[in-house]
Amino acid sequence: MNERSPAEATPRLDRNIRAVLKQRADDERNRTAQDRISQHITNFAGSLKFLYLHILAFGSWIVVNLGLLPGVPIFDPSFAMLAMIASVEAIFITTFVLISQNRMAREDAKRADLNLQISLLGEQEATRLLALVSAIAKRLDVKTDVDDTIDELATEITPEQVLHRLDEREAEPRE
């Protein structure tokens, strides 16, 4: 088999890569300002810079309010204000993370739909090829070990049939 090196990409591969990159760019362009802001906040909240900033801020707050720095007045001796600030911040960060997860779930669903479509096209092509090879074998009067199952394999199964059968099976009583 004649294998191509990565440098010798086929025109079809290049076209497919361009299509994927164009779709990503289109998706990015179509994101709302709210989605972009939410993603930036989520990215920052999930960074080491955010962690270090909190270690510095909360650590300083604790050191000051334990009275460990002479000459600096204690302003939150019970740490109630610190707890409240941390709680409110956690609420907002959680909300931004959930917004980002919802966006990622939509993107995942879109990719799953694309993968399903590609799988269905591949299955249809394989079914047609199997039917063609079977017809050629019959025409040439070639007998094989799979002759008994070839008709079943060459029968096209639609996505609706799969979904209907799946629904039937899920509705069956479980033992």
C-alpha beads as a LAMMPS data file, in Angstrom:
LAMMPS data file: protein, C-alpha beads

175 atoms
174 bonds

1 atom types
1 bond types

-500.0 500.0 xlo xhi
-500.0 500.0 ylo yhi
-500.0 500.0 zlo zhi

Masses

1 110.0

Atoms # bond

1 1 1 0.000 0.000 0.000
2 1 1 1.315 3.431 -0.936
3 1 1 1.306 5.498 2.271
4 1 1 1.648 9.255 2.060
5 1 1 3.808 11.236 4.399
6 1 1 2.110 13.910 6.548
7 1 1 3.692 16.544 4.291
8 1 1 1.828 15.087 1.304
9 1 1 -1.689 15.737 2.573
10 1 1 -4.402 14.973 0.084
11 1 1 -6.611 17.744 -1.307
12 1 1 -9.605 16.127 0.397
13 1 1 -7.817 16.165 3.758
14 1 1 -6.867 19.822 3.270
15 1 1 -10.474 20.656 2.318
16 1 1 -11.803 18.857 5.405
17 1 1 -9.334 20.610 7.702
18 1 1 -10.230 23.991 6.199
19 1 1 -13.929 23.211 6.706
20 1 1 -13.382 22.286 10.368
21 1 1 -11.286 25.401 11.019
22 1 1 -13.833 27.603 9.223
23 1 1 -16.656 26.122 11.308
24 1 1 -14.709 26.766 14.525
25 1 1 -14.033 30.361 13.449
26 1 1 -17.719 30.846 12.543
27 1 1 -18.792 29.410 15.893
28 1 1 -16.376 31.714 17.706
29 1 1 -17.623 34.742 15.751
30 1 1 -21.240 33.858 16.539
31 1 1 -20.657 33.633 20.299
32 1 1 -22.409 36.340 22.250
33 1 1 -20.545 38.892 24.322
34 1 1 -22.026 37.224 27.411
35 1 1 -20.580 33.861 26.356
36 1 1 -17.156 35.408 25.764
37 1 1 -17.155 37.230 29.115
38 1 1 -18.349 34.126 30.933
39 1 1 -15.647 32.017 29.275
40 1 1 -12.909 34.530 30.179
41 1 1 -14.058 34.590 33.811
42 1 1 -14.227 30.791 33.917
43 1 1 -10.780 30.496 32.329
44 1 1 -9.325 32.962 34.844
45 1 1 -11.068 31.280 37.798
46 1 1 -9.550 27.976 36.707
47 1 1 -6.001 29.308 36.486
48 1 1 -3.021 29.182 38.803
49 1 1 -2.890 32.998 38.698
50 1 1 -6.352 33.022 40.315
51 1 1 -5.192 30.524 42.938
52 1 1 -2.064 32.553 43.768
53 1 1 -4.101 35.756 43.945
54 1 1 -6.459 34.115 46.446
55 1 1 -3.652 32.672 48.515
56 1 1 -2.142 36.165 48.710
57 1 1 -5.443 37.990 49.400
58 1 1 -6.954 35.488 51.842
59 1 1 -3.590 34.826 53.479
60 1 1 -3.045 38.558 54.014
61 1 1 -6.597 38.948 55.338
62 1 1 -6.037 36.113 57.818
63 1 1 -2.602 37.347 58.917
64 1 1 -3.930 40.898 59.480
65 1 1 -7.030 39.735 61.340
66 1 1 -5.093 37.380 63.577
67 1 1 -3.136 40.433 64.715
68 1 1 0.162 39.091 63.409
69 1 1 1.144 42.407 61.806
70 1 1 1.890 45.038 64.453
71 1 1 0.461 48.452 63.652
72 1 1 -2.160 47.102 61.221
73 1 1 -5.650 47.286 62.714
74 1 1 -7.804 44.168 62.891
75 1 1 -10.980 44.784 60.883
76 1 1 -12.586 41.288 60.732
77 1 1 -11.762 39.458 63.971
78 1 1 -14.377 36.726 63.489
79 1 1 -13.630 36.312 59.756
80 1 1 -17.359 36.703 59.057
81 1 1 -16.736 39.252 56.301
82 1 1 -14.111 36.975 54.720
83 1 1 -16.538 34.042 54.818
84 1 1 -19.277 36.163 53.239
85 1 1 -16.989 37.422 50.464
86 1 1 -15.750 33.892 49.751
87 1 1 -19.335 32.576 49.671
88 1 1 -20.564 35.252 47.268
89 1 1 -17.522 34.744 45.076
90 1 1 -18.164 30.980 45.060
91 1 1 -21.768 31.562 43.961
92 1 1 -20.672 33.708 41.030
93 1 1 -17.839 31.427 39.980
94 1 1 -20.149 28.415 40.132
95 1 1 -22.657 30.248 37.937
96 1 1 -19.979 31.093 35.361
97 1 1 -18.738 27.506 35.362
98 1 1 -22.287 26.232 34.811
99 1 1 -22.778 28.672 31.940
100 1 1 -19.545 27.412 30.359
101 1 1 -20.578 23.796 30.895
102 1 1 -23.927 24.460 29.221
103 1 1 -22.127 25.973 26.221
104 1 1 -19.759 22.992 26.083
105 1 1 -22.726 20.612 26.292
106 1 1 -24.316 22.363 23.289
107 1 1 -21.035 22.055 21.386
108 1 1 -20.740 18.382 22.372
109 1 1 -24.293 17.720 21.164
110 1 1 -23.439 19.380 17.862
111 1 1 -20.311 17.210 17.511
112 1 1 -22.297 14.102 18.443
113 1 1 -24.841 14.917 15.732
114 1 1 -22.018 15.330 13.224
115 1 1 -20.418 12.033 14.322
116 1 1 -23.774 10.277 13.994
117 1 1 -24.253 11.704 10.504
118 1 1 -20.761 10.587 9.467
119 1 1 -21.375 7.110 10.926
120 1 1 -24.695 6.835 9.102
121 1 1 -23.101 7.888 5.815
122 1 1 -20.332 5.327 6.363
123 1 1 -22.890 2.631 7.135
124 1 1 -24.869 3.499 4.005
125 1 1 -21.726 3.363 1.876
126 1 1 -20.699 0.033 3.407
127 1 1 -24.185 -1.382 2.813
128 1 1 -24.111 -0.303 -0.837
129 1 1 -20.636 -1.756 -1.304
130 1 1 -21.726 -5.008 0.313
131 1 1 -24.761 -5.207 -1.982
132 1 1 -22.553 -4.475 -5.002
133 1 1 -19.961 -7.095 -4.056
134 1 1 -22.754 -9.572 -3.366
135 1 1 -24.303 -8.906 -6.776
136 1 1 -20.911 -9.344 -8.458
137 1 1 -20.341 -12.611 -6.572
138 1 1 -23.766 -13.908 -7.647
139 1 1 -23.152 -12.844 -11.242
140 1 1 -19.804 -14.673 -11.252
141 1 1 -21.386 -17.585 -9.349
142 1 1 -18.865 -17.274 -6.497
143 1 1 -19.892 -19.008 -3.254
144 1 1 -18.635 -17.751 0.132
145 1 1 -18.997 -18.670 3.778
146 1 1 -21.073 -15.555 4.418
147 1 1 -23.742 -16.175 1.776
148 1 1 -26.313 -16.984 4.492
149 1 1 -25.922 -13.630 6.251
150 1 1 -25.141 -11.406 3.269
151 1 1 -28.768 -10.450 2.610
152 1 1 -29.264 -9.322 6.194
153 1 1 -26.029 -7.324 6.132
154 1 1 -26.878 -5.718 2.780
155 1 1 -30.251 -4.488 4.067
156 1 1 -30.185 -0.785 4.845
157 1 1 -31.250 0.144 8.362
158 1 1 -32.473 3.697 8.857
159 1 1 -31.801 5.787 11.949
160 1 1 -35.548 5.874 12.589
161 1 1 -35.620 2.068 12.722
162 1 1 -32.780 2.059 15.238
163 1 1 -34.479 4.671 17.419
164 1 1 -37.825 2.862 17.228
165 1 1 -36.229 -0.457 18.210
166 1 1 -34.337 1.229 21.033
167 1 1 -37.569 2.756 22.347
168 1 1 -39.244 -0.662 22.187
169 1 1 -36.409 -2.307 24.103
170 1 1 -36.369 0.415 26.775
171 1 1 -40.139 0.003 27.217
172 1 1 -39.845 -3.754 27.814
173 1 1 -40.235 -4.811 31.447
174 1 1 -36.928 -5.484 33.167
175 1 1 -36.317 -8.628 35.075

Bonds

1 1 1 2
2 1 2 3
3 1 3 4
4 1 4 5
5 1 5 6
6 1 6 7
7 1 7 8
8 1 8 9
9 1 9 10
10 1 10 11
11 1 11 12
12 1 12 13
13 1 13 14
14 1 14 15
15 1 15 16
16 1 16 17
17 1 17 18
18 1 18 19
19 1 19 20
20 1 20 21
21 1 21 22
22 1 22 23
23 1 23 24
24 1 24 25
25 1 25 26
26 1 26 27
27 1 27 28
28 1 28 29
29 1 29 30
30 1 30 31
31 1 31 32
32 1 32 33
33 1 33 34
34 1 34 35
35 1 35 36
36 1 36 37
37 1 37 38
38 1 38 39
39 1 39 40
40 1 40 41
41 1 41 42
42 1 42 43
43 1 43 44
44 1 44 45
45 1 45 46
46 1 46 47
47 1 47 48
48 1 48 49
49 1 49 50
50 1 50 51
51 1 51 52
52 1 52 53
53 1 53 54
54 1 54 55
55 1 55 56
56 1 56 57
57 1 57 58
58 1 58 59
59 1 59 60
60 1 60 61
61 1 61 62
62 1 62 63
63 1 63 64
64 1 64 65
65 1 65 66
66 1 66 67
67 1 67 68
68 1 68 69
69 1 69 70
70 1 70 71
71 1 71 72
72 1 72 73
73 1 73 74
74 1 74 75
75 1 75 76
76 1 76 77
77 1 77 78
78 1 78 79
79 1 79 80
80 1 80 81
81 1 81 82
82 1 82 83
83 1 83 84
84 1 84 85
85 1 85 86
86 1 86 87
87 1 87 88
88 1 88 89
89 1 89 90
90 1 90 91
91 1 91 92
92 1 92 93
93 1 93 94
94 1 94 95
95 1 95 96
96 1 96 97
97 1 97 98
98 1 98 99
99 1 99 100
100 1 100 101
101 1 101 102
102 1 102 103
103 1 103 104
104 1 104 105
105 1 105 106
106 1 106 107
107 1 107 108
108 1 108 109
109 1 109 110
110 1 110 111
111 1 111 112
112 1 112 113
113 1 113 114
114 1 114 115
115 1 115 116
116 1 116 117
117 1 117 118
118 1 118 119
119 1 119 120
120 1 120 121
121 1 121 122
122 1 122 123
123 1 123 124
124 1 124 125
125 1 125 126
126 1 126 127
127 1 127 128
128 1 128 129
129 1 129 130
130 1 130 131
131 1 131 132
132 1 132 133
133 1 133 134
134 1 134 135
135 1 135 136
136 1 136 137
137 1 137 138
138 1 138 139
139 1 139 140
140 1 140 141
141 1 141 142
142 1 142 143
143 1 143 144
144 1 144 145
145 1 145 146
146 1 146 147
147 1 147 148
148 1 148 149
149 1 149 150
150 1 150 151
151 1 151 152
152 1 152 153
153 1 153 154
154 1 154 155
155 1 155 156
156 1 156 157
157 1 157 158
158 1 158 159
159 1 159 160
160 1 160 161
161 1 161 162
162 1 162 163
163 1 163 164
164 1 164 165
165 1 165 166
166 1 166 167
167 1 167 168
168 1 168 169
169 1 169 170
170 1 170 171
171 1 171 172
172 1 172 173
173 1 173 174
174 1 174 175
